[in-house]
Amino acid sequence: VDFAKMTCLTRASGPGKVVPLRRLDGQERQTHPNPTREHPWIARRAPPTTIENDWLTDEAFTAAFAEVVGIKVAEAAELFDFRYNEDWRQLKEAPGSKQPMKRGGQDYHIPVGCKRFAVKVRGKYDGGDNTWMRMEDSAWAVAYHGTSQAGCGGILSEGLRVGPAQRYRNSKDARSGEQIGAGVYCTPSLKVALEYAGDRGSSAKIAGRSVHIVMQCRVKPSAIKRCQDEAEHCGAYWVVNNPADIRPYGVLVRPRE
């Protein structure tokens, strides 16, 4: 057992396998390590980035956000909890990319090339129960929603809404065959979300640099309607009929190339 990385080595057969450990309370809710952050095992595999003279700071992000949304910097800062930021800009490949991690039973790849500014959501939903943010099957799945810089403010203050463009309303779910209906559109693919963000937010800037803005969300697995099956289609879209079943928990910023 390695308590620094919260892992243990199993030896059921062969040379053994390193697996992450988690501590649960009496109600099977994760208490250690912090359920709102990446497991230390993942963090050790993907060391935090350190960028000399970094322009994408908390202060620069907050100032740009406040200016576009039209609120005071102090008010903007209250929407975020920068203690839980993650920076993957210097990663070339997601750790475990050959064997994706899981969130809510769905594949999850670290958003390489992005910096995530954490939204203040801990304790906000379900009477303070943060199970939906955990890193296992009992949690919600991860999805992405590309947006503009101004649109980000509305999403954080009012949540995601069902928009007028409903291309797949009358289509059938790629797995269940049920009618998809109207809902909030998102995708399990960061690439797809970045392309949409590029169309929507061509003027997004932070500290004078052009950027893409993508909302990183958690989605209730049972609420996912699949326009395409992501196991067969790399550009799949998901539809979530009830906006309450999709929760933004991070703003991803990716510099434009």
Disulfide bonds with the S-S distance in Angstrom:
none
